[in-house]
Amino acid sequence: MQTVTNILDKARYIGDELLDKTVIGSYTWPGYYLRKLWWDDHISDATALQGKICIVTGANAGLGKIVSKQLASLGATVYLLCRNLKRGEAARREIIDDTANENVHLEIVDLSSQSSIKEFATRFQQKNQRLDVLINNAGVLLDERMLSADGVEMTFATNVLGYFSLTNLLMPLLKNAAPSRVINVSSGGMYLARLNPDDLQFEKRPFDGVQAYAESKRAEVILTEYWAKQLSDAGVFVHAMHPGWADTPGVQTSLPNFRKLMQPFLRTPEQGADTATWLAVTPDIANYPNGQFWFDRQIRPVHKIISPRNTPDEIEQFLKICEELGQTEN
């Protein structure tokens, strides 16, 4: 005979599945509030991350700033990785003022530049022997094809190679801090994309900024699965998540028509950031298989019926290109 708890859990599962299939109802604020009713592990312990060292990329605005603020409010030492000194310093001061945590530091890093990433990693390793949480959040969505200082298409350089090189270079510190965590901020848009390893930089195809962004977010999920396998015995938990449709500066700038249409239903940055912060804090992380894709604190499939899939050979080709362009070793 089923217990009341089992019946409620089954109802929750069915309701969540039906909500997720609606997409619009799921990715907007109503979906967040409906799922929040089931959560029993709200983030509230002001010392949950006391003594922990965290890095957040793209931390001067949007989801990155909110996650950084939430981590600081939980007692963490937080390093904000930003490209712009003025905006980065303003975010740092705001976070300190709002959380009364003075252990918030700004590092100027261009995630599209391999030399900038390597210079930061060297500086950071000289000051720290460990890294407890790395949140790869920085990303760009561009209207036209641009090249980084390294001559790499900017979306791929920032959203993929930036994640790849920074994570690999900091891996020894993550291993030193085990159990530690890497959280990659992806997007639900990746469901509509597959990797194109023969044209990762849109050299052969007409450039489409939204498509390039979606492919980069698919790449981040593939990197998550790759690192999870590599680190299965090292005590480093690697997960990806997506925030739903949140009203961030990135959406306002890059998708103005979408924002105009959906603005009454868009999530707040705090709602979009929730799962990333929860993954950084929850003590239950070891109870889940490594390398998962999350949304609203639930594991989600990395493919849906409509999702195009990559072959193992294509994934291997993609990883080889990352290694060649990133010039880093695992």
N, C-alpha and C positions, 0 to 999 in steps of 0.2 A: 504494500500500500504506500503510495507516494505521500511524503510529508508535505506540509504547507510550504516549507522552504524550497523543496524540489519543484513544486508547482509554480511558485513565484519565479524561480530561476528560469524555468522553461518559458514562462510568459515573457520574462525580460528578454530572453534570447530571441524569441519569435518577434517581439515588438521591435527590437533593435535591428533585426534583419530586414523587416518590412520598411522601417524608417530609412535604413541605408539605401535601399533600392530606389527610394524617391529622389535621391541625390539633393534636390533643392531643399526639401525638408530636413535632410540630414546635415548638410554642410552649413546651413544658416543657424541663426541663434535659437530658433525653436528646438532644433535637434540637440543642441548643447544642453538646454534646460531640461528637456525630457530625460536625457541620459543621466544628468547630474542627480536626478531623484534617486538613482540606484546606488550612487557612490557612498561608501561608508568609510573611506580613508581620506578625508579632506586634509589638505596641507595646512597645518596650523602651528606646529611646534617650532618656536622661534630659534631653537638650538639644533634643529634637525641636521644642519650642515656645518655645525661648529667645527672648525679645524680642517674643513675640506677646501681644496683649491679647485676653482672652476674657470673655464675659458668659454666665452661666448663670442662668436664672430658676428659681424654685422650688428653690433650692439648699441649703436647710437639712436636707433629709431625702431618703430614697429615691434614685431615679435621679439627681436633680439633685445631691445631695451627692456621690455616687460619681463622676459625671462631673467635677465640680469638682475632686475629689481627684486623679483621674487626670490632668486637664489640668495641675494644679499640680505633680504629680510629674514632668511632662515639661518643666518650666521656664517655663510660661506665667504671666503676670500675670492673675489671675482675679478678677472681680467677681461676688460672690454677691448675687443679687437675691432678697430675702426679705421677707415681710410682718411677721414677728415678730422683734423686736430680740433677745430672750433666746435663742430657738432659733437665729437667724441667727448670733449671736456665738459660741454654743457650737459650731456647725458650722465657723465660721471658725477657731477655736482648734484644733479637732480636725484640720482639714486642714493647718494650719501645723505642728502637732506631728508629724503622720504623714509629711509630705513635706519638712520643713525648708525650705519655701519661704515666705518672709515676705511675698511679693507677693500676698497674698490679702486682698481688701477686701470689706467688707459695705456694701450699700446697701439701705435700707429702702424697698421699693416695693410698692404694692398694684396688682397687674396687672389688677384689676377696675375700677380708677379711672383715667379718662383724665387727670385733673389730676395724679395721682401719677406716672403714666408720663411726662407732659410735663415735670414738675419734675425727674425723674431725668435725662431726656435732656438737658435744659439743663445740669444739673450736670456730667454726664459729658462733654459736648462742650466745656465750659470747661476740663476737665482733660486731655482726650485729643484728639488730632488723627486718630486712626485706631482701627479696631476690626477685628481679624482673624477672630474667631469669635464668632458669636451663637448660643447654644443656647436655643431657646424650649421650655422644659420644664414650666413651672408649669401646673397644671391642677386642676380640682375636679370631683368627682362627688357630687351632692347628693341627699338623700332627698326634699326638698320644694323647691318653687319659691321662690326668694329673689331680691331685687332688689339690685343694686349701688348705690353712692352716686349713680350717674348715672341710676338708674331702669331699668337694663337687667338682664334675667334673668342671674343670676350665672354660670351655666355658659358662656353665650355671651359675657358680658362678659370673663371671665377667659381661657377657652380659645381664643377667636376674636379678639375685639376687642383683647385684650391683646397677642396675637401681631402683629396687623395694625398697631396704632399704634406699638408699640415698634420693630418692624422698619423701618417707614417713617421714623420719626423718626431712627433711627440709620443710615439708608441712606447719607447722605453720608460718614460715617466708614468704612463698609464699602467704599465705592468708593475712598476714599483709601488703603485698605490692600490693594487688589486685587493678587493673587488672595486673596480672603477668602471666608468661608463662613457660611451660615445653615443651621442644622439644626433642624428642627421635629420634636419628639417626639410622634408620633401614637399610634395603637393599632390592633391587628388588628381591634378591634370596628368600625372604620369600614367594613369589608366588608359589614356588615349594614345600613348606613345610607345614606341619600341626603339632600341638603339639602332643606329645606322652606322656600323663600324667602318663602312667604306666611305662615309662622308660625315664624320662627327662634327666637322667645323663648317658645314654648309659651303664647301668649295665647289661642289658640283650642282647643287640644287639652288633655286632662288631662295634667298634668306627669308625666313618667316620667324619673327621673334617669339611668338607664342609657341610655335612648334619646337623651336630651339630650346625654349625654357622647359617644355614638357619632356623633351628627350633628356635634358640634363637632370630632371627630377627622377626619371626612370633610372638613369645612370647612378644616382645617389642610392637608390634602393638596391641596385646590383652590388655596389661597393659595400653596402651594409651587410649583405649576405656573404660576400667574399671575406670581409674582415671577421665576421662572426665565426666562420669556419677556421680561419687562421688562428683565432684566439680562443678557441673552445676550451683549451686547458690552461689558459693564462690568467683567468679571472677577470677578463675585460669584457663587459657586456656591451654589445653594439646593437642599437636599434634605430629604426627610422620612424618618423611620424608625419602626419600632415595636419594642418590646422583648420581645415575647412575653409570657408570663404570669410575672411576677416578683413575689416576695414582698416588697412594699414597704409602708410605713405606709399609703399610700392604699388599697391592696387590703385591708389588715387592717381599716381603718376603714369603708370604703364597700361592700365586698363580703365580709362575714364568712362567709356561707354558702358562697360559692364558694371562699374560702380554706380553710375547714374540709374541704371535699370534696377539693380539689386540693393541699393543703399538701405532701404527700410528693413532688410532682412539680414544684412551682413553682421557677422559676429564682431564683437569688440576685440581689440588686440589681446586683452586679458583672456578672453574665452579661447581665442586661437592658440595662445601660448600655453594653456593649461596642461596639455598632455606632455609637452616637452619638459616642463618643470616637474610634473608628477613622475616621469621616467627618471629624472635626476635624483629624486628624493625617495621614492617608495622603497621600503625595505624588502619588498617581495620580488624584486627584480630577478633574483636567482631562481625563482619558482617558475619562470617562463623560459621557453626555448630561446636561445640566442638568435639574433638576426631577424627579428620580427618587424612588421610594418603596423603602426598603431594609429588609431584615430579615436578621440574621445575615450581614452584609457581602455580601449579594447583592441585586441589583435585583429587585423583585417587581412584579407587575401591580397597578394601582390598583383594578381590578375583577376579580371572579371571576364564575363563571357565575351565582351566586345574587345578585350585587350589583346593587341598583337603581341606575340611572344618571340623571344630571341632563342637561337639555338646555343648549345654549349660552346660550339666553335666560335660563334659571334661574340659571346661573352669573353672567351679567352683572347680573342683579337682585341677587343676593347681594353681589357686589362693590360695587355702588352703595350698598347698605345699610351695608356696612362703612365706606365713605367718609363717609357722612352721619353715622353714629354715632361714628366715630373722629375725624372732623374733622381729619384730617391730609392732607397732600399728598405725592405720590410724588416 
